[in-house]
């Protein structure tokens, strides 16, 4: 999967649909344009690359749901 200047929310929603994971977002989340090539990576590696590249993190809510959170000192 390759994405060029796609919205981080669109990328994460696509990954969620492709893997059956529900992706939810905190209120303060703001999508940003992002380019990434996800060939040959695991789901966890893909999520970590996207999170690190956009100052985000995610919390596993249950086996099928993650919450995407903006990474700042308060959180």
C-alpha positions in Angstrom: 0.0 0.0 0.0 1.3 3.4 -1.0 -0.2 6.7 0.0 1.0 10.1 -1.4 -0.1 13.2 0.5 -3.2 11.4 1.8 -5.0 12.4 5.0 -3.7 10.5 8.0 -7.4 9.8 8.9 -8.0 8.4 5.4 -4.9 6.2 5.7 -5.9 4.9 9.2 -9.5 4.3 8.1 -8.3 2.3 5.1 -6.0 0.2 7.3 -8.9 -0.3 9.7 -11.3 -1.4 7.0 -8.7 -3.7 5.5 -7.9 -5.4 8.8 -11.3 -5.3 10.5 -10.1 -2.9 13.2 -12.3 0.0 14.4 -10.3 3.2 14.4 -11.7 6.0 16.6 -10.2 9.4 17.1 -10.0 11.8 20.1 -11.7 15.2 19.7 -8.4 17.0 19.3 -7.2 14.8 16.4 -6.5 16.8 13.2 -5.8 14.9 10.0 -2.5 15.9 8.2 -1.3 15.1 4.7 1.2 12.2 4.8 3.1 10.0 2.4 4.0 6.4 3.3 4.8 3.1 1.6 3.6 0.2 3.7 4.9 -2.7 1.6 6.1 -5.7 3.6 5.2 -4.4 7.0 3.0 -5.8 9.7 -0.1 -4.0 11.0 1.8 -3.0 14.1 4.7 -1.7 12.1 2.4 0.3 9.8 0.6 1.9 12.8 3.9 2.7 14.5 5.3 4.4 11.4 2.2 6.5 10.9 2.0 7.4 14.6 5.6 8.4 14.9 5.6 10.4 11.7 2.6 12.4 12.8 3.1 12.9 16.5 0.3 10.5 17.4 -0.1 7.4 19.5 -2.8 4.9 19.8 -4.5 3.1 22.7 -5.9 -0.4 22.3 -9.5 -0.3 23.6 -10.2 -4.0 22.9 -9.1 -6.6 20.4 -10.9 -4.8 17.5 -10.7 -1.1 18.4 -8.0 1.5 18.8 -8.2 5.1 19.8 -5.9 7.5 18.0 -4.6 10.3 20.3 -2.5 13.4 19.6 0.9 13.0 21.3 1.6 15.9 23.6 3.0 16.4 27.1 -0.5 16.3 28.7 -1.3 12.9 27.3 
